[in-house]
Amino acid sequence: MLSTQDIAIVKSTVPLLEQGGSAITQHFYQRMFRHNPELNDIFNMSNQHTGRQVEALFQAIAAYAQNIDNLAVLQHMVERIAHKHTSFHIKPDDYKIVGHHLIETLRELLPEQFTEQVERAWGNAYQVLANIFINREEQLYSTREQSQGGWRGKRAFALVEKTPESELVTSFVFKPIDCQPVLDYAAGQYLGIELKPVGNQYNEIRQYSLSTIPNGESYRISVKRETGKHQGVMSNYLHDQLNVGDLVDLHAPTGDFFLEPVANRAPAPIVLISAGVGVTPMQAMLEQLNAEANKTGDDKPQVHYLHACVNSKQHSFKGRSLEICQQQQWPLHTWYQEADTIEQQSDQYERVYQGFIDFEQAKLPLQSGHFYLCGPIGFMRFAKQALLTLGVDGQRIHYEVFGPHADL
């Protein structure tokens, strides 16, 4: 527990943090990688180049300082980050390294304000936060390790299938080389994949959503080829150089964004909303809902499926999602940005539009449905705000953000 004095001191430094902005966390990362280069094997350096990791850490530190006397407010952020950390196999000793460089960064950038008293308060505050993460992450590690097909750390898998799903997205199916069962997961979760691309100095770890329901034997991820200046190291390697039979290391499935098991779910309509490669966790959810519907018959869930992308060539899982929606008589709405890709609609359950997604066209269960969002951050910000404006309760909007933790 933090003392009243420590809490007061940390909160008093919030203006200093805001004044320093992301320059503080940029200095922190530069310092840490200089003194502990081995951490380059863990951190996503593409996110370092784009500044997303720097900004995410600053926002997290500022939020912690602002809410240090009411940590319950941060529960959602802690849960999301803890899940992400386990996909990197973060260990307690890593927190000691991070804590050391955080304190030294504050000392170097705020030499006059960072008195012994302030250092002591921040040291205590950091340890409290580190313990929260360490304890939660150990719970996650232990649960997975002790479950059927589970493991801790890295496990060797072989690529057994490689299938194009659209112009930019390819699916990869992996099976463990020990031929033992693999851990089940909830639809919407992701797994970490670790390898060292040819020409890279360090290992790369990325998280990709699992794009179908669990089968106890293999995992399928579906990866978009990224072409940005500082992105695409892993995705391009997977697309161009990883071949059937090649080995990778996988970290166990995790993630706090998922479709609750039917036994834990309220009997409410489900609305799946995606854009671009955000379709991957939604496809797993759609497959899960389809499996549930096939078991329950007339008592099946009410589902609405909405997707937006550039054109039909970039529409991943198009045939499979239409097949499911036709079978279950669920409405399927698709928006293409490019007008020349609009095709003839198959039946009464499919609607295809040109332009940007418009929720009012879909006649959604705004007052009772649970809405699941995944896609680029800009799209999800728009979607969340549009749903709130239409009267959807924010507690019924669930979303996944790719990359470093961010809020909408």
N, C-alpha and C positions, 0 to 999 in steps of 0.2 A: 504494500500500500504506500502511496505517496503522501508525504506530509502536506498540510495546508500551505506551508511556506513554499515547498517545492512547486505545488500547483500554481500558486500566485506568481512565482518567479517565471515559470515557463510561459504562462499566459501573457505576462508582461513583455515577453520577447517577440510576440506575434508581429507587432509593427516592424521590428527589425527584419524578421523573415520576409515579410511582404515587401519591404524596401529592397532587400537583396534579391528577391525573386529567384528565378531558376539559375541565376549565376552561382548561387550557393551550391545547388546540387550538381551543376556542371563542374565546379571546382572539386567537389567531393568525388565524383566519378574519375576525373583525371588523376587525382591524388591516389585513389584506391587502386586503379589499374597500373599506376607507376610503381607502387610499392608491392602490390600483390597481383602480378600479371597472370597468375594461374586462374584468376577469376574470369579471364577472357573466355575460358572454356564453358562458362556457365551463362554469362550475360549475352543477350542478343545485341551484337554490335551494330546491326542495321538500325535498331531503335535508338542506339547511341548517336549515330550519324544524323538521323532525322530529328533528334531532340525529343522524341516521344517519351523515352525512358526518363530523361532529365526532368521534363515537365511533370510526369506522373509521380516521381519521387518528391518533388517540391510540393505538389498538391497534397500528398499523403502526410508529409511532415507538418505542413501548415494546418491541415485538418486535425491532426493529433494534438498540436499545441492549442488550437482553439477549443477543442472538446475534451481536454485532458481531465476535466472534472465531471465528465459525463460520457464515459467510454462506450456506453450502450449505443450511442448514436453511430459509432464507427463499426458496429458489429458486421454489417453487410460488407463493408470494405475489407475488414479483417478476414472474413470467410473467403471472399473471392481471391485475395492475395495469398492466403494460406494454401488454397487448392493449387494456385499457379506455382507457388514455391515447391510443392511436392513433385511437380512434373519436372523440376530442375534438380530434384534430390538435394535441396538446401538442408544443411546440417547445423546443429547448435553452434559449432565453432565458427561458422560463416557469420553469425550474428556478432561475435566478438570482433571480427575484422571490420565489419560494417560500422559497429558502434565506435571503434577506435577512430576510424577515418571521419565519421560524422563529427565527433567532438573536436578533432584536430582541425577540421574545416572551419567550424564555428570560431575556434581560437584564432586561426589565421586570418579570416575575413572580418572578424569583429573583435580586434585586439583590445579595444578600450571597454567595450560593453561586456565582453566575456570574462567577467570576474571569477574568482574562485567560487563564490556563492552560486553564480549562474552555471558554472561548469558542473558543480555538484548536483544542482537541481536537474540539469539536462541529462547528466549521467544516470541519475536515479530514474528519470522519466523514460529514458531509452531502455533501461533494463526491464522496467515494467512491461513496456510494449514488446520487447524481444521475448520475454517469457510467455506472453499471450500467444505469440506466433509459434514459439517452440512447442508449447504444450498442445496447441491445436494441431500442428503439423504432425506431432508424434501420434496423436489419436488417429489421424488419417493414415499414416504409414502403417501403424499396427493393425488397424481394421483391414486394410487391403492385404497385408502380409499373411494374416491369419484366415482369410477367406479362401474359398475354393478357387484354385487357379491363380491366386495372388502372389505377389512378390514385392520386395523392397529394393529400390535402386534400379540398376539397369538389367535388362534381360535380352538375350540375343534372339532375334527373329530373322526369318528369310522372306524375301519378297516372292510371292507365289503367283500373283496376278497383277497385271498393269493394264487398265482399260480406260480409254478416252471417254469422257462423259459429255464434253462439249468442246468448243474451239479452244478454251483456255484451261479447262479443268480435266484432270486425270485421276482416276481412282487407283489406289494401291492396297493390295490385300497381303497381310503378313501373317505367317504362322511361326510359332516358337520352334527353335531347332531342337529343343529337348522333347518335343512331341507330347508335352503334358498339357492339361487344360489351361485355359486362360480366364482371367477374372471377368465376370460380368460387369456391366456398367449401365447407367441410366441414359436413355435417349436424350441427346443434347450435350453430353460430356465429350471431353477430348482426351488425347493421349500425347505424351511427349516423345519425339523421335530425336535420337542423337547419333550423329556421324561426323566424319571429318571430310568435307568435300576436297577433291583433288586441288592442290594449290593453296589451300587454306592453312594458315599457321595454327589456328585453334579449332577445337571441336565446335560444332553448332548444335544447339538444341532448339527445336521449334515445337509448338503445340498445334495440332490439327484436329478438328472435330471428327468424331466417328460418324460415318454417314449411313449406317444401317443398324439394325437391332443386333444385340449380342447373340452369339451361337456357341460360346464356350470353347471354340477351336481356333478362331482367327480374328483379326481386326481389319476393318476397312476404313481408310481415310481418303478424302477427296481433296486434291490440292490444286489451287489456281496458280498458274505461272505468273509471277510478279516481274514486272519489267522496269520498275523505278530505278533511279540512279543508285540509291543505297539499299535497295531491296532485292529480293529474288535469289540470294545466294543459295539458300536451301531449296526453294521451289524449282529453280532452274536445274539444279543438280538432280533432283528427283525426276523431273521430266526428261532430261537429256541423257543422264549417265547411269541412273540406277536401273538395273535390269533384273529380270526374273532370276532368282537364285542368289542374288547379292544379299549380304547380311547387314542389318542395322541393329542398334540398341534401342529398346523402347522402355519408357517409364510408364507405370500403370495408369489406367484411365482415371480421370479426376474431373473436377469442375463443379461449380455451384449453380450452374444454369442447366436445368434439365426438366423433363416432363415427369411430374410426380407419378409413382406407381398408382394404378387405378384404385387400389384399396385405400390410398391416402388422399385421393383427389375428390373434391366436391363434385357432384353431378352437374357440372356447368359446361356450356359450349366451349370449345377450344378453337382459337384463331391463330394460325401460323402465318407469320409475315416475314418475308425475307427479300433481300436484294443481292444480286451478284452471287459471290461464293458463300454468302450467308445462308444459302440454300442447304448447305451440308448438314448442320444439326437439325434443320427442319425436316430434311428427308428422313433422318433417323426417327424423329418424332412421328412423322406421317406413317412410317412403317410400323411403329409401335401401336399407334391408334388403329391401324388397319388390322393388326394381329388381334387386338382387343375386340374389335368389331366382329371379326370372324368367330370369336369364341362366344360372344354374348348374343349374337343374332339381333332380334328386334330391339333389345335394350342397348344398342350401340351408342357411342358418344356422337354428339353433334359437332362437326368439324367444318371450318372454313379455311381454305388454303389460298394465300395471296403471295405472288412473287413478281419482282420487277428486275429486268435486266436490259442490256443494250439491244439485243436482237435475238432471234430464235437460235442462231448458231452458238450463242453464249448461254443458252438455257440448259443448264445441267439437269439431268434426271427427268427431262420433259415427258418422255414416253411413259416412264414408270409412275410418275405422280398422276398423270392423266388416267392411267389404267386403274390405279387405286380409287381415285375420286369417282370414276364411272361406276366401278363395282359397288362402292359404298353409297353412291348418290350424294356425294359431298360437293358443294360448289367450289370450283377452281377458277381463280381470277389471275390473269397474267397481264402485265403492262410491259410493252417494248418501247424503248426510247426511239428507235428508228421506225418510221412509219412503213417502210417498204418490206418489213418482215411480218406484217400482220397476215395471218393465214386464215383459211376458212375454219370456223369453229366446228368441233366434232359433234357436240350434242348440247342438251339443255343445261348440263352441269358445268360446261366450260365457257368462260367469257374472256376474250382477248381484247386489249385496248392499246391505243397508241398514246405515248406521253408519260407523264409522271403519275405515280400511284395516287389514286383518289379513293379514300375509304368510303365515301358516301355512295360511290357507284356499286359497292359490294353488298350493301344492306346487311351490316354486321350486327351481332347481338351485343350492342354497346353497354347495356345495363347489367348483363349477366355473364358475359364471356370472359375467359382468361386469355390474354394476348401475349404471344411469344414473338420477340423480335430478334433478328440477326441480320447484319449487313454492315456496310461502311458506317462510321460514326456519324457522319453528316446525315445519312439517311435515317438512322435510328433516332437522332435528335428530332428530326422532322416528324417521324412517325409517332414518337412518344407525345410530342406536343399536339399533334393533330388529334390523337386519340383523347388526350386530356380535354381538348377544346370541345370534342364531341360528347363529353360527359363520362368517359371511362374512368373509373376509380384507379388512381395510380398504383394501388396495392395489387391490382389485377393485370399490371403490365410487367412482363418479365423480359430480360434482355441479356445478350452476350456481347461483350466488346472484345474485338481481336486485339492482341498485343498487350502493352502495359495497362494496368488498371486505369480506368477512366469512368467518369460518371456522365450521365446525360442531363 
